[in-house]
Amino acid sequence: MERTIRAIGSFAEGVHAGTIKPQRSDAFYILLVIGIGGSALGPQLVCDALGGVEDPMIVRFIDNIDPDGVDRLLGELNESLDQTLTVVISKSGGTKETRNGMLEVAAAYQRAGLSFARHAVAITQEGSVLHQQSVQEHWLATFPMWDWVGGRTSELSAVGLLPAALQGIDIEAMLAGARDCDIVTRNANVRENPAALLALMWYHAGRGRGERNMVVLPYRDRLLLFSRYLQQLVMESLGKERDRKGETVHQGLTVYGNKGSTDQHAFVQQLRDGRNDFFVTFIGVQRDRDAAGMLVEPDVTSGDYLHGFLYGTRAALAEGERESLTITLEKLDARAIGVLIALFERAVGLYAELIDVNAYHQPGVEAGKKAAARLIDLQRRILAHLRGRRGTSLNAVEIAAAIEANEDVEAVHHILEHISANPEHGVQRQHGKDPFSATYAAS
């Protein structure tokens, strides 16, 4: 770990100094991060929370495999691709979403007459497919991701530290904050252990069954993505069908939120007067801005109003017998972000002990991936059948019967609708009297 941190610092310094440079440009000015789930949510949170106009690199993300989204981002980069450093993050190296994004971006470099390898960095497990590719193609660098680090708890590993260092963020301060949080959250005295108090609050509010949702309301624009980050950390860790004894428990803790005071004009009305099926986690920051602010009224700044809205909302919810907890930061900096990340990681682990579930596996996610693989296989069978009967129009029921997929006729219908809407597969759709009587043929 220490070697990795030193290597990250050295690589970032080389990029910023221009000693590690792209193929045609004088230096890298843009960072493109390709990842999915925790490989993107953590880096996105830190990027948005700590970034500024003086950052040495502009950071962009591909965190989905939406072709239109990829095209839009590549269109924005366009003439700047020769100044773009791409970091590909995948522990196994075989995650389809990340692999597809990498292939799309590599093709864009090639169209621009650039070598992808001379602009690429990998963060992956040693020996993975991605690791082997990066070594064989002589990428700029490869950083490790260990088997025991899950994506949702990877922000303080190379996954989050490398993008942050390249952006110019003080990663040593982030780690110091997490380290300090680790010390206090190892305290066996519950009243002096903030992670234990947090976990017990969750347990109390949801009666140990997750019966209430956790609404995260950070009163700072820079923490807008914190609720999205916590959605994965909390829900993927705690949302389990079975406990560690194998008994069916259907545990979980639902997380949602936006930011204050935007929420005053969005869903706080329901929180105050509607269903009492939640508890709120308020996050406030004492320091409003780096410099002195202007007065919008005598002796009142915009920050004073924001502070007032937080505690006013909390009081209004309390009047309606709605529960909440409040976390207050002195200022929002790298150390504070490290503390927050470590605090919630530890709270999740402790809460999992209270409800006896494994916080560090995700069988539901794997089930979804397997189901998607089955659909891709079904699509291949559909295309093979249509191409074997070119020019013949068939409906979904006929095709499902021909490929022995009668139980999957609905899936066959949806696949046919999708492949006929896109020109790559060469399948034409002929309208019927309703959407389900349409026919399809391979040209």
N, C-alpha and C positions, 0 to 999 in steps of 0.2 A: 504493500500500500504506500509506504513511504517512497519507494522508487517510482511508483506511478505518479504520485503527486509532484515529485521533482521533475519527472519527464514532461508532465503537463505544463509546468511553469516554464521549462526550457523551450518547449515547442511554441508556446504562446509568445514568449519573448522573441523567438526567431521569426515568427509571422509578423509581429508588430515592427520589428527592426528591418524587415525586408530581406533577411538572409534566407528565409524560406519563402520563396516567391512562386507565382504561377508561371505558366508556359510563355505567355506573351506580354503580360503586364508587369509593371515595376513592383507591385505588391498586391496582397489580398486585402480587399476592403469590405467584402461581403461574406458572411458565413451562412451556409445553407445546412440545416440540420434535418436529416431524414430519420424518423423513428415513429413508433406507434405506442400508445398507452403511456406507461411510465417513462419510456425513452424520449417522450416529447413533453408530457405534462409538467414534469419537474423542471426541465430546462426552460420551458415557456414561462412558468411562474417566475423563476429567478430573472429571466430576461426582462420581463415586464415590470417586475418589482424594483429592480436595481439599475435598469438601463437609463441612459441619458444621451443628450445630443453630442456629448464629447466622447462617446465610446469609439474606440479605434476601429470597430467593425459593426456594420449593420447586420442584424440577425433575422433570418427568415426560416420558416419551418414547412416541411411536408410531413403531416401527421395523419394523412388519410390517403386512400387510393382512388379518390374521386378524380377521374381523368380531366374534368373541366377545371377542378381546383388546381391540379398540376399544371395544366396549360396556362391558366391565369397567372400563376406564380412565375413560370418560365417566361411568359410574355413580359412580366414586369422586369425580370432580370435581363432578358434579351441581350442588349449590347454590353452588359456588365458581366456576362458569364465568364469572361477571361480574367476577371478580378474576384471570382467567387470560389471560396474554399468549401467543399462539401464534406460533412461528417455523417457517416452512415452508422447507425446504432442498432445492433441486434445481437443479443446474447447467443442465441443458437445459430444465428447466421442464416436460418431458414424461414424466418417469419415472412409470410407471403406479402403482407402489406409493405413492409420495409423493402423487401427485394424488388417488388414492382416499382416502387418509387425510385429506387436506385437505378433500375433499368431505364426508366423514363428520363431521368436526369443524365445518365451516361449517354443516351442517344442524343440529347440536346447538345452536350459537349461535342460529340462527334459531328453533328450537323454544323457546328460552329468551327470545325476544323481544329478542335482541341483534344488533347489526350485527357480522358477522365482520370486516369491514374495519377497524373501530375497535379491534380486538384483535389484528390480524395484522401480521406482519413477514415479508418475503421475503429469502432469500439465494439469489441466482441470477445467471446470466450476463446481461449487458445485452442487451436485445432478445429474450430468450426469451419463451415463452408466459406463464410465471409472472411475469416482469418486466412484460410488457404488462398483465397482469391487475392486478398490484399498483398500477400507475400509474393505470390507468383507474378502479379502484375506490377509490383514495385510501387505501391501506393506511397504517399508521403510519410505516413506513420500508421501504426496500429497500437491501440491502447487496450488493456485487459478489462474484461467484465467477468466476475467470478460466478461459478455455479450457485453459490449460496447467497447471491444478491438478486432479489426479485426486482422486476422493473419498477414497481411502485415504491420501493425503498432504495432506489439507486441514485437519487439526486446528489448525494454526497459521496458518490464514487466517480469514476472517470466519466460516466454518463452525463452527469450534471456539471462536474468541475471543469471539463475541457471546454464546452461551449461558454461557460461563465468566464473562464480565464481569457479566452479569445475575445470575448466582449469587453474585457478590461475590468471585470469585477474582482474584488479582493477575495479570492477563494480561501486564503488562510484565515480571514476574519469569519467567513462562513463556517469553516471547520472548528474554529475556536468557540463560536457560539454553540455549535452542536456538542462540542466536548464539555463545555460548562453545563449544558442541559443534561448530558449523560450523568454527570456527577450528582446533580440534585435529584435526578429521577431514579438513582440507585438507593436512595435513602429508605430504609425500612420503616421509618416513622411516616405513616400515611399523610398526616397533616402537614408535613414538610416536604412532601413529594408531589409536585404539580401534575405529573403524568398520572399518578395514582388518583389524585383528586378529580382529574378530568375523566378518567375511566369510570370512577364511581358515580360521577354526575350523570354520565351516559346511562349507566346501569340503573340508577335511581329514576331518571326521567322516563326511560322505556320499560321499567319494571323487569329488567333483565331479559326482555323479549324483543327489544327494538320497537315497542308499540308507539313510540313517537318519533317523528322525523327530526333530523338535525338541520336547522336553518342557519347557515353561516353568513353573517352580515359584517364584513370588514368595512370600516369607515375610512377608506383610502382607495383612490383609483388604482394605485399600484398593486393592490391586493385583489383586484377583480378576479383573477384566475385562481385564487386560493380555493374557492369552493369547488371548482372543477378538479383541481389537484386532490382535494380531500375526498371527492366522490370516488376516485379510483382507490386511494389509499384505504379509506374506511370501508367502502362497499365491497370491493374485491377481496379484502382481507376478512371481513366479518360475515359476508353474505354466503352462508353455507347450509346445505341440506342436512348434513350429518355432523354430529359432534365427534370427538376423538375416540369415543367408545363405539362408534358406528351406529348410534341411535339417531333416528330422524328427529330433527329439532327445528329446521327452517328458521335459522337465525339471520339477523342482518340489522343494519342501521342505515336508513335512507338519508342522503345528504343532498341539499340543494341550497341555492342562495345567489345573490348578485353583489350589490354593494350599497352602502349607505352614502348619501341620503336618497339615492335613486329609488330604493325600495319603498320610501315614504309614498311615492307616487305610483307604485306597482302593486306589490302583494301584501304590504303591511296591513292594509285594511282587513284582509281575511285573517291575518295573524291576530289582530286585535279583537275582531268581532265574530270571526267564523269558527271553524272547527278547531278544537283544542287538541290537536294531534301532533304537536311539535314542541321542541324547545329551541331556543336561539343561542347561538354562540356569537356574541358581539366581539369585534376586535377593533380597538381604538389605538391611535398613535398621538402621543402628546405633542411632539414637535411638528408644527404645521408645514414649515418650509425652511430652507437653509438660511435665507435672508429675512429681514424684517418685512412683514406684510403691510398692506395698505388697510386703512380703516374704511369699512363700508357704511358704518354708522359711528356716532361718537363712542369711542372706547370699545368698538366691536369690529372684529375682523371676520372674513369668510371662514377661517378656521374655528373661530369661536362659535359661529352658527353650526358648523359641522359637529363640533363637540356637543353643542346643545341638542342637536337632533338625535345623536346617539343616546344620550342619557334621558332625553325626553321620550324617545321611543321605548327605551327600557322601562321607564316608569309607567308609561301607558299600558304596556303589556302586563306589568306586574299588577296594575289595577284590575286588569281582566283575568287575573289568576293564571297568567302564562309564565312559564318558567324560562329563565335565561341564565347564562354565565357570561362573564366579561373578561377578556384578556387585554391588558394594556401594555403597549410598548412605549418606551421613552422616545425612540426615534426609529424610523424604518431604514435600516442599513444592512450590510452584509451579515454582520454578527446576529442581528435580530432575525433575519431570515433563517440562518442556521439554527437558532434556538427554536423557532416555530416548527421547522421541519422535524427536528429531533423530538420535540415535545409530542407532536401528534403521532409520530412513528412509535414512540414508547407507549403512549396511551392506547393505541390500537393493540399492541402486544399484551398489555395488562388487561384490557377489556376482554380479549380473546381467552385469557386464562379464567376470567370470571364466568364466562359462558361455555368454556371447555370446547372451543373449536380451534382448528389449525388456521392461524392467520396467514400462513405463508405458502399455501397452495391455492389453485384456482381451477378446480375440475369443471366448473360451468363454462369457463372461457375455452378450455380445451374441447369441450363438447361442441361448442359453436364452430370451432375451427374444423373439427371432423365433419360436421354437417355441411359446411361450405365445400369441403373437399369432395363430398359425395355429390353435391350439385354440379361441381365442375366436371366430374366424371360423367354424370348424366348428360350434360351438355355435349361432351365429346361423342357420346353414343348417338345423340339426336342428330348432330351434324354428320356423322358417318352414315347414318341411315338416309338422310336427305340427299347427300352427295352420291349415294349409291343408286338413287332414283331421280336423278336430275330432271327438272322440268315437270315432275309429277307433284301436284298440290295435294297436301294431306292436312287434316285437322289434328288437334292435339290428342284426341282420343285414339285416332288411328296410329299416330306415331308412338304413343305410349304402349299400345298393344303390340306393335311391331318390334319394339325393343324390350318387351317384357317388363314394362314399368307401369302396369295398370294401377298399382297402389300409389304411384307418384304422378298421376295425371295432372293435378293442379300445378305441381312443380314443373312438369313438362310445358304446360301452358305458359307459365311465367317466363321460363327460359326462352321459349319461342318468341314471345312478345319482345324480349330484350334483344335477342340476336338479330331479329328482323328490323329493329329500330336503328341498328348500327351497321354500317356498310362493310366492316372488316370480314364478316362471315359469309357474305354473298347469299343471304336468305331473304326472299321476298314474301311479303304478307299480302294476301288477298282478303278484303273485307267480306264478312258474312252478315247475316241479319242481326247478329249481336256479337259482342267481343269473343264469345266462346265458340262460335261457329266459323271463325276465320280459318283460312288454310294457308299453308306455308310450302315453299318450294325453293330448292337450291338452284341457283343459276349456273 
